[in-house]
Amino acid sequence: MRSPHVRTRTRVIGVLLTLALAIPLTVLATLAPSSSAGAATTPAGPKAAGVKLGYFTEWGVYDRNYHAKNLDTSGTAQKLTHINYAFGNVQGGRCTIGDSFAAIEKSYTADQSVDGVADTWDQPLRGNFNQLLKLKKKHPNLKILWSFGGWTWSGGFGQAMQNPEAFAQSCYDLVNDSRWQGLFDGIDLDWEYPNACGLSCDSSGPAVMKDMMQAFRAKFGDQLVTAAITADASDGGKIDKADYAGAAQYADWYNVMTYDFFGAWDAQGPTAPHSPLTSYDGIPIAAFNSDSAIQKLKGLGIPANKLLLGVGFYGRGWTGVTQAEPGGTATGPAPGKYEQGIDDYKELKGKCPATGTVAGTAYAHCGNQWWSYDTPQTIGGKMSYAKQQGLGGAFIWELSGDTADGELMTAVNNGLG
C-alpha cells in the first residue's frame, strides 16, 4: 500500500535539493518536512516496557457481576499499566459497539460506582465506559485500549480488510467518539486468525496482517495500536500463515495468546496443561507451549520488547480422570461455573487445589476431575521468564477470574517489578 504522503515527500525533497547550494542549512531545516508529515508510514518504535495489561470483558457485568469498581477495590487497577476493553465487533467492514447496553447505557448506583456517585437517568454516558472514565480519573497513569474481534467476533475482519483504509477510519472514529472523549488511548485488534481458521476461516493471504497494521498505524498515528496474535508455533501453523514479522513494525506490541493450547475439546484427553511455559515429556503437540511461540516470533525478527506473554486467570479441565499426572484419559469436560471445561482461578483454588506442577504451570487432580491453571507461584516463574527473555511485559485473559483481593495480579506485578 502506498501512502498519500509518499509523493508529497518526494516533491519536497526535490525542491530542497534544487535549493541546497543557495540556501543556508538553517533555512533548509525550516523547510524540511516535519516528523508528523510522515506519520502515516512511520513504523512504531518499541514502546512496551514493563507492560502489565489486563482484558476487561464487556459481558462480565452480567453473570460474573464484575465491574470497573472491582478493578479498584481489588487493588488491581493500581498494578495495571493498561486495560483492553473486550470486545467491539467487526461488522459490514466497520468497527461497531459490541453490547451498547453494557458499554454506555447500564445505570450504576452509588455503591456500584467507582467514585461512589450514582448515575442519573438523563446523563449522556453511563455503563462501562463512564465507569472506566472514572477509574482513569482515579488512576491517571492507566491507559485503556478498545479491543475488537475475539474468538466469536473475528469473522468480519476478512470483509473489512477489502478496504483497509475505510476499516481503519471507521475504527478510529468509533474509538475516538466525542461521547466518551478521553477514555481510549488506542486500539487492539484481536483477529483469530488472519489467513487461517478459528471459529471461522479466512483466506485473505499472508500479507493481510501487515496491510491491516500499516493501515491502522497510518490512521491512529501516535495512539496505541496493538494486536492479539496466535501462539501456534507448529510447522505450517498459524504463525506461519500470516506476515506477523512485517506487521510488527507498525504495532506497539503483540499480545501473544500463550494459553488454550490444550483442553477438553479433546474430550477423551490426554490431559495436558492449557498454558505450559515450556515443552515436557509427553506433551501432546511439541510446539504447543509458550516458549516455542516466543522463540519462533523472535526468530522472525520481531523485537522481544514488542511481545507480551499471555497468562490465563482461569483453568481448563476434564472429568472421568483417574491419573493424577498429565497424560491421563478422560470422559469429557469437567463442569465449570459458566461453561463446561473451563472455570475461573478464584473458583478452582478452593474446589480443586493444585497438586503438582509441569512445564512451569500447575495442575490439580481432585476426585475424577483434572484441571490445569496458573497459581501465584507459577505466575512468578512466568514473569521471571518474561524478564529473562527481554519481553515487553505480560497480559491477562481475563481480569474477572482473579480473587477479590487480586492475588494473581499481585503475582504479575511483583514478578515484573
ZAMARBA-977719 format. One record per residue (C-alpha): residue in three letters; chain; x, y, z. Coordinates in nm, 2 decimals, padded with zeros to 4 digits. Example, Ala and Ser with C-alpha at 12.3 -4.5 7.8 and 13.67 -1.06 7.14 Angstrom:
residues 2
aa	ch	xx	yy	zz
ALA	A	01.23	-00.45	00.78
SER	A	01.37	-00.11	00.71
end
This chain:
residues 417
aa	ch	xx	yy	zz
MET	A	00.00	00.00	00.00
ARG	A	00.13	00.34	-00.09
SER	A	00.08	00.63	00.14
PRO	A	-00.07	00.96	00.01
HIS	A	00.23	01.12	00.18
VAL	A	00.49	00.95	-00.04
ARG	A	00.46	01.17	-00.34
THR	A	00.44	01.48	-00.13
ARG	A	00.76	01.39	00.04
THR	A	00.93	01.33	-00.30
ARG	A	00.83	01.67	-00.43
VAL	A	00.96	01.84	-00.11
ILE	A	01.29	01.66	-00.12
GLY	A	01.33	01.76	-00.49
VAL	A	01.28	02.13	-00.40
LEU	A	01.53	02.10	-00.12
LEU	A	01.80	01.95	-00.34
THR	A	01.75	02.22	-00.60
LEU	A	01.79	02.50	-00.34
ALA	A	02.06	02.33	-00.14
LEU	A	02.35	02.53	-00.29
ALA	A	02.18	02.86	-00.24
ILE	A	02.01	02.84	00.09
PRO	A	02.18	02.82	00.43
LEU	A	02.14	02.49	00.62
THR	A	01.95	02.67	00.90
VAL	A	01.69	02.78	00.64
LEU	A	01.68	02.43	00.49
ALA	A	01.60	02.29	00.83
THR	A	01.28	02.50	00.84
LEU	A	01.17	02.38	00.50
ALA	A	01.22	02.01	00.58
PRO	A	00.91	01.81	00.63
SER	A	00.82	01.76	00.99
SER	A	00.81	01.42	01.15
SER	A	00.43	01.44	01.16
ALA	A	00.42	01.46	00.78
GLY	A	00.54	01.10	00.77
ALA	A	00.31	00.97	01.05
ALA	A	00.11	00.77	00.80
THR	A	00.40	00.54	00.72
THR	A	00.63	00.57	01.02
PRO	A	00.66	00.24	01.20
ALA	A	00.61	00.22	01.57
GLY	A	00.92	00.22	01.78
PRO	A	00.92	-00.03	02.07
LYS	A	00.71	00.13	02.34
ALA	A	00.64	-00.18	02.56
ALA	A	00.85	-00.18	02.87
GLY	A	00.71	-00.34	03.19
VAL	A	00.36	-00.35	03.04
LYS	A	00.10	-00.51	03.28
LEU	A	-00.21	-00.54	03.07
GLY	A	-00.54	-00.70	03.15
TYR	A	-00.85	-00.77	02.94
PHE	A	-01.17	-00.64	03.10
THR	A	-01.47	-00.81	02.94
GLU	A	-01.79	-00.63	02.84
TRP	A	-02.01	-00.92	02.94
GLY	A	-01.86	-00.96	03.28
VAL	A	-02.11	-00.71	03.42
TYR	A	-02.38	-00.98	03.39
ASP	A	-02.35	-01.33	03.54
ARG	A	-02.00	-01.26	03.67
ASN	A	-02.10	-00.94	03.84
TYR	A	-01.76	-00.79	03.77
HIS	A	-01.74	-00.42	03.72
ALA	A	-01.49	-00.14	03.69
LYS	A	-01.52	-00.09	04.06
ASN	A	-01.38	-00.44	04.12
LEU	A	-01.06	-00.33	03.95
ASP	A	-01.03	-00.06	04.21
THR	A	-01.14	-00.25	04.53
SER	A	-00.92	-00.55	04.45
GLY	A	-00.61	-00.33	04.42
THR	A	-00.57	-00.45	04.05
ALA	A	-00.61	-00.10	03.89
GLN	A	-00.30	00.04	04.06
LYS	A	-00.09	-00.26	03.94
LEU	A	-00.20	-00.24	03.58
THR	A	-00.05	-00.02	03.32
HIS	A	-00.31	-00.09	03.05
ILE	A	-00.66	-00.23	03.02
ASN	A	-00.80	-00.38	02.70
TYR	A	-01.18	-00.34	02.68
ALA	A	-01.32	-00.66	02.52
PHE	A	-01.48	-00.66	02.27
GLY	A	-01.60	-00.44	02.00
ASN	A	-01.74	-00.61	01.69
VAL	A	-01.64	-00.60	01.33
GLN	A	-01.95	-00.59	01.10
GLY	A	-02.01	-00.47	00.75
GLY	A	-01.65	-00.37	00.71
ARG	A	-01.66	-00.15	01.01
CYS	A	-01.59	-00.14	01.39
THR	A	-01.91	-00.14	01.59
ILE	A	-02.01	-00.14	01.95
GLY	A	-02.05	-00.50	02.09
ASP	A	-02.32	-00.46	02.36
SER	A	-02.43	-00.10	02.38
PHE	A	-02.63	-00.15	02.70
ALA	A	-02.33	-00.28	02.89
ALA	A	-02.09	-00.03	02.73
ILE	A	-02.28	00.30	02.75
GLU	A	-02.63	00.26	02.90
LYS	A	-02.63	00.04	03.21
SER	A	-02.71	00.26	03.52
TYR	A	-02.49	00.23	03.83
THR	A	-02.60	00.30	04.18
ALA	A	-02.37	00.49	04.42
ASP	A	-02.24	00.17	04.59
GLN	A	-02.16	00.01	04.25
SER	A	-01.98	00.31	04.11
VAL	A	-01.61	00.37	04.11
ASP	A	-01.63	00.71	04.27
GLY	A	-01.94	00.64	04.49
VAL	A	-02.16	00.87	04.27
ALA	A	-02.48	00.72	04.13
ASP	A	-02.57	00.76	03.76
THR	A	-02.87	00.98	03.68
TRP	A	-03.14	00.89	03.43
ASP	A	-03.05	01.18	03.20
GLN	A	-02.67	01.18	03.19
PRO	A	-02.53	01.14	02.84
LEU	A	-02.29	00.85	02.92
ARG	A	-02.34	00.56	03.16
GLY	A	-02.23	00.19	03.15
ASN	A	-01.88	00.05	03.15
PHE	A	-01.74	00.35	02.95
ASN	A	-01.84	00.60	03.22
GLN	A	-01.71	00.38	03.50
LEU	A	-01.38	00.33	03.32
LEU	A	-01.35	00.70	03.27
LYS	A	-01.40	00.74	03.65
LEU	A	-01.13	00.47	03.70
LYS	A	-00.89	00.66	03.48
LYS	A	-00.95	00.97	03.68
LYS	A	-00.87	00.79	04.00
HIS	A	-00.57	00.62	03.84
PRO	A	-00.44	00.88	03.59
ASN	A	-00.15	00.67	03.46
LEU	A	-00.38	00.39	03.34
LYS	A	-00.42	00.36	02.97
ILE	A	-00.72	00.19	02.81
LEU	A	-00.75	00.03	02.46
TRP	A	-01.06	-00.09	02.29
SER	A	-01.02	-00.44	02.16
PHE	A	-01.21	-00.56	01.86
GLY	A	-01.28	-00.91	01.75
GLY	A	-01.20	-01.20	01.97
TRP	A	-01.29	-01.57	01.90
THR	A	-01.66	-01.50	01.84
TRP	A	-01.64	-01.18	01.65
SER	A	-01.34	-01.23	01.42
GLY	A	-01.54	-01.33	01.12
GLY	A	-01.58	-00.98	00.99
PHE	A	-01.22	-00.90	00.96
GLY	A	-01.17	-01.05	00.61
GLN	A	-01.45	-00.84	00.46
ALA	A	-01.33	-00.53	00.64
MET	A	-00.98	-00.57	00.50
GLN	A	-01.11	-00.55	00.15
ASN	A	-01.08	-00.18	00.22
PRO	A	-00.82	-00.13	00.49
GLU	A	-00.83	00.25	00.49
ALA	A	-01.21	00.26	00.53
PHE	A	-01.19	-00.01	00.80
ALA	A	-00.93	00.18	00.99
GLN	A	-01.12	00.51	00.96
SER	A	-01.44	00.35	01.10
CYS	A	-01.25	00.22	01.40
TYR	A	-01.07	00.55	01.46
ASP	A	-01.40	00.73	01.45
LEU	A	-01.56	00.49	01.70
VAL	A	-01.27	00.47	01.94
ASN	A	-01.24	00.85	01.95
ASP	A	-01.61	00.93	01.95
SER	A	-01.68	01.25	02.14
ARG	A	-01.93	01.08	02.36
TRP	A	-01.65	00.90	02.55
GLN	A	-01.38	01.15	02.49
GLY	A	-01.06	01.07	02.68
LEU	A	-01.15	00.71	02.75
PHE	A	-00.94	00.52	02.49
ASP	A	-00.57	00.56	02.43
GLY	A	-00.57	00.33	02.12
ILE	A	-00.70	00.01	01.97
ASP	A	-00.62	-00.36	02.00
LEU	A	-00.70	-00.59	01.70
ASP	A	-00.79	-00.94	01.80
TRP	A	-00.83	-01.13	01.47
GLU	A	-00.85	-01.50	01.53
TYR	A	-00.69	-01.56	01.27
PRO	A	-00.56	-01.38	00.96
ASN	A	-00.53	-01.62	00.67
ALA	A	-00.61	-01.92	00.90
CYS	A	-00.90	-02.08	01.08
GLY	A	-01.05	-02.00	01.42
LEU	A	-01.43	-02.01	01.47
SER	A	-01.44	-01.93	01.10
CYS	A	-01.18	-01.94	00.83
ASP	A	-01.00	-01.66	00.65
SER	A	-00.82	-01.69	00.31
SER	A	-00.71	-01.33	00.26
GLY	A	-00.34	-01.42	00.21
PRO	A	-00.04	-01.38	00.43
ALA	A	00.00	-01.00	00.36
VAL	A	-00.33	-00.91	00.52
MET	A	-00.18	-00.88	00.87
LYS	A	00.09	-00.64	00.76
ASP	A	-00.16	-00.44	00.55
MET	A	-00.40	-00.42	00.84
MET	A	-00.14	-00.29	01.09
GLN	A	00.00	-00.05	00.84
ALA	A	-00.34	00.10	00.77
PHE	A	-00.42	00.13	01.14
ARG	A	-00.09	00.29	01.22
ALA	A	-00.14	00.54	00.94
LYS	A	-00.48	00.63	01.08
PHE	A	-00.42	00.62	01.46
GLY	A	-00.08	00.80	01.44
ASP	A	00.07	00.82	01.79
GLN	A	-00.22	00.64	01.96
LEU	A	-00.15	00.28	02.07
VAL	A	-00.21	00.01	01.80
THR	A	-00.17	-00.35	01.92
ALA	A	-00.28	-00.69	01.82
ALA	A	-00.36	-01.02	01.99
ILE	A	-00.19	-01.30	01.80
THR	A	-00.17	-01.67	01.78
ALA	A	00.09	-01.87	01.97
ASP	A	00.07	-02.17	01.73
ALA	A	00.44	-02.23	01.66
SER	A	00.40	-02.56	01.48
ASP	A	00.55	-02.61	01.14
GLY	A	00.29	-02.47	00.89
GLY	A	00.08	-02.35	01.19
LYS	A	-00.09	-02.02	01.24
ILE	A	00.22	-01.81	01.29
ASP	A	00.34	-01.93	00.95
LYS	A	00.01	-01.83	00.78
ALA	A	00.04	-01.45	00.81
ASP	A	00.32	-01.19	00.80
TYR	A	00.34	-01.12	01.17
ALA	A	00.70	-01.00	01.13
GLY	A	00.62	-00.75	00.86
ALA	A	00.32	-00.62	01.06
ALA	A	00.52	-00.59	01.38
GLN	A	00.69	-00.26	01.27
TYR	A	00.35	-00.09	01.29
ALA	A	00.25	-00.24	01.62
ASP	A	00.33	-00.11	01.96
TRP	A	00.32	-00.47	02.08
TYR	A	00.17	-00.81	02.03
ASN	A	-00.03	-00.99	02.29
VAL	A	00.08	-01.35	02.23
MET	A	-00.20	-01.58	02.33
THR	A	00.01	-01.84	02.51
TYR	A	-00.28	-02.03	02.66
ASP	A	-00.56	-02.26	02.54
PHE	A	-00.30	-02.49	02.39
PHE	A	-00.49	-02.80	02.52
GLY	A	-00.84	-02.85	02.66
ALA	A	-01.15	-03.07	02.68
TRP	A	-01.25	-03.01	02.32
ASP	A	-01.04	-03.33	02.31
ALA	A	-01.29	-03.50	02.53
GLN	A	-01.10	-03.82	02.59
GLY	A	-00.78	-03.65	02.66
PRO	A	-00.49	-03.69	02.70
THR	A	-00.50	-03.44	02.99
ALA	A	-00.25	-03.16	02.94
PRO	A	-00.19	-02.81	03.08
HIS	A	-00.36	-02.54	02.87
SER	A	-00.08	-02.29	02.93
PRO	A	00.26	-02.47	02.95
LEU	A	00.56	-02.24	02.96
THR	A	00.79	-02.50	02.81
SER	A	00.76	-02.84	02.64
TYR	A	00.78	-03.15	02.85
ASP	A	00.80	-03.53	02.81
GLY	A	00.46	-03.65	02.68
ILE	A	00.33	-03.32	02.56
PRO	A	00.06	-03.40	02.30
ILE	A	00.19	-03.14	02.05
ALA	A	00.56	-03.05	02.09
ALA	A	00.53	-02.69	01.96
PHE	A	00.22	-02.60	02.17
ASN	A	00.39	-02.42	02.45
SER	A	00.47	-02.06	02.54
ASP	A	00.84	-02.07	02.49
SER	A	00.82	-02.22	02.14
ALA	A	00.59	-01.94	02.03
ILE	A	00.81	-01.67	02.18
GLN	A	01.12	-01.81	02.02
LYS	A	00.96	-01.85	01.68
LEU	A	00.83	-01.49	01.68
LYS	A	01.18	-01.36	01.80
GLY	A	01.33	-01.58	01.53
LEU	A	01.13	-01.40	01.27
GLY	A	01.29	-01.07	01.37
ILE	A	01.02	-00.94	01.59
PRO	A	01.18	-00.74	01.88
ALA	A	01.14	-00.92	02.21
ASN	A	01.01	-00.60	02.38
LYS	A	00.72	-00.60	02.13
LEU	A	00.60	-00.93	02.27
LEU	A	00.38	-00.97	02.58
LEU	A	00.34	-01.31	02.74
GLY	A	-00.02	-01.42	02.79
VAL	A	-00.14	-01.55	03.13
GLY	A	-00.48	-01.71	03.19
PHE	A	-00.67	-01.63	03.51
TYR	A	-00.87	-01.95	03.46
GLY	A	-00.82	-02.32	03.42
ARG	A	-00.93	-02.59	03.18
GLY	A	-01.03	-02.93	03.29
TRP	A	-01.16	-03.28	03.22
THR	A	-01.38	-03.53	03.41
GLY	A	-01.35	-03.91	03.43
VAL	A	-00.98	-03.89	03.50
THR	A	-00.80	-04.14	03.73
GLN	A	-00.44	-04.04	03.66
ALA	A	-00.30	-03.76	03.88
GLU	A	-00.02	-03.66	03.64
PRO	A	-00.07	-03.52	03.29
GLY	A	-00.14	-03.76	03.00
GLY	A	-00.44	-03.94	03.15
THR	A	-00.76	-04.04	02.97
ALA	A	-01.09	-03.87	03.03
THR	A	-01.46	-03.90	02.95
GLY	A	-01.54	-03.53	02.88
PRO	A	-01.51	-03.18	03.00
ALA	A	-01.52	-03.11	03.38
PRO	A	-01.82	-02.89	03.50
GLY	A	-01.75	-02.52	03.52
LYS	A	-01.95	-02.24	03.68
TYR	A	-02.03	-02.07	03.35
GLU	A	-01.92	-02.32	03.09
GLN	A	-01.81	-02.69	03.07
GLY	A	-01.43	-02.75	03.07
ILE	A	-01.33	-02.41	03.20
ASP	A	-01.35	-02.22	03.53
ASP	A	-01.20	-01.91	03.70
TYR	A	-00.90	-01.94	03.92
LYS	A	-01.10	-01.79	04.21
GLU	A	-01.33	-02.10	04.18
LEU	A	-01.06	-02.36	04.12
LYS	A	-00.82	-02.26	04.40
GLY	A	-01.08	-02.38	04.66
LYS	A	-01.26	-02.66	04.49
CYS	A	-00.97	-02.83	04.32
PRO	A	-00.63	-02.71	04.47
ALA	A	-00.31	-02.76	04.27
THR	A	-00.15	-03.10	04.33
GLY	A	00.15	-03.06	04.11
THR	A	00.34	-02.86	03.85
VAL	A	00.46	-02.93	03.50
ALA	A	00.63	-02.72	03.24
GLY	A	00.61	-02.41	03.45
THR	A	00.24	-02.43	03.53
ALA	A	00.02	-02.61	03.78
TYR	A	-00.23	-02.89	03.76
ALA	A	-00.48	-03.04	04.00
HIS	A	-00.64	-03.38	04.04
CYS	A	-00.94	-03.39	04.27
GLY	A	-01.19	-03.68	04.26
ASN	A	-01.23	-03.77	03.90
GLN	A	-01.15	-03.42	03.77
TRP	A	-00.82	-03.29	03.63
TRP	A	-00.76	-02.92	03.59
SER	A	-00.46	-02.70	03.49
TYR	A	-00.42	-02.34	03.58
ASP	A	-00.16	-02.09	03.69
THR	A	-00.11	-02.00	04.06
PRO	A	00.08	-01.71	04.21
GLN	A	00.38	-01.93	04.23
THR	A	00.38	-02.04	03.86
ILE	A	00.30	-01.68	03.75
GLY	A	00.61	-01.57	03.93
GLY	A	00.81	-01.82	03.72
LYS	A	00.65	-01.70	03.40
MET	A	00.73	-01.33	03.49
SER	A	01.09	-01.43	03.55
TYR	A	01.09	-01.59	03.21
ALA	A	00.94	-01.28	03.05
LYS	A	01.22	-01.06	03.21
GLN	A	01.49	-01.31	03.11
GLN	A	01.37	-01.31	02.75
GLY	A	01.35	-00.93	02.74
LEU	A	00.98	-00.93	02.67
GLY	A	00.77	-00.61	02.69
GLY	A	00.57	-00.75	02.98
ALA	A	00.27	-00.97	03.02
PHE	A	-00.11	-00.96	02.97
ILE	A	-00.40	-01.13	03.13
TRP	A	-00.71	-01.30	02.99
GLU	A	-00.91	-01.20	03.18
LEU	A	-00.93	-01.00	03.49
SER	A	-01.26	-01.13	03.64
GLY	A	-01.10	-01.47	03.71
ASP	A	-00.89	-01.34	03.99
THR	A	-00.97	-01.34	04.36
ALA	A	-01.15	-01.05	04.53
ASP	A	-00.81	-00.93	04.66
GLY	A	-00.63	-00.97	04.32
GLU	A	-00.38	-01.23	04.43
LEU	A	-00.29	-01.33	04.07
MET	A	-00.25	-00.97	03.96
THR	A	-00.03	-00.91	04.26
ALA	A	00.19	-01.20	04.14
VAL	A	00.22	-01.05	03.79
ASN	A	00.30	-00.71	03.94
ASN	A	00.56	-00.85	04.18
GLY	A	00.71	-01.07	03.92
LEU	A	00.76	-00.80	03.66
GLY	A	00.87	-00.54	03.92
end
